[in-house]
Amino acid sequence: MAQTYILVIEGKPQGPFSIDQLKDLKVKPTDFIKTPEMDDYKEAQEIAELRTLFGFAKPSLLMQYYGSFDQRLLASVLDWFILFGVFVIIAFIVVLLFIQDKETRIIVSFSILGVIPLAKVIYHIVMESSAKQATYGKQMLKIKVVDINGDRISTGVAISRNLLKLLSALPFCLGYVIAFFNKKQQCLHDMLANTLVIKERLF
């Protein structure tokens, strides 16, 4: 089935329209458009297939769209909360259903919870290189991880970015503090991995 698009005309969403209909409507680069699969409207020039079809230039990232440090921090807290909750449930089910000895229950419970930091790294790598380009915490805050050109990052880049967070954390989290002193609000691991955290453009 051919892709269809909802186009904002005079402030009101209209459609769906086919590609040929969009051509007849003479869509401009800054017109707001979304597909049924998209969560939010974007400018036509931000949608890769429309740039190809209409010859729009790729827009540069504007400073107001860089994710702020407080947004990133809150997203991280949310992600820790989500993962901790999931692993607590897993530990509870495993201990309750499969282990009878009290001492073994305690050891197994702490062992399961002890893998949370590793699970969080894997979680970030998978989610940030996915189509959503963001963990659940970042999605809640409407921010995502992109490369220096604003495109989706590869799994390899996601791995590098998340391993480089060790450098940002030592010593005294100075690599994170750097975000306060550069226009793109990049932490050290972002600079080294050539990534950015940006805000979604909401309609």
Buried (B, 14 or more C-beta within 10 A) or exposed (E): EEEBBBBBEEEEBEBBBEBEBBEEBEBEBEBBBBBEEEEEBBBBBBBEEBBEBBEBEEBEBEEEBBBBBEBBBBBBEBBBEBBBEEBBEBBEEBBEEEBEEEEEBEEBBEEBBEEBEEBBBEBBBEBBBBEBBBBBBBBBBBBBBBBBEBEBBEEEBBBBBBBBBEBBBEEEEEBBEBBEEEEBBBBBBBBBBBBBBBBBBEE
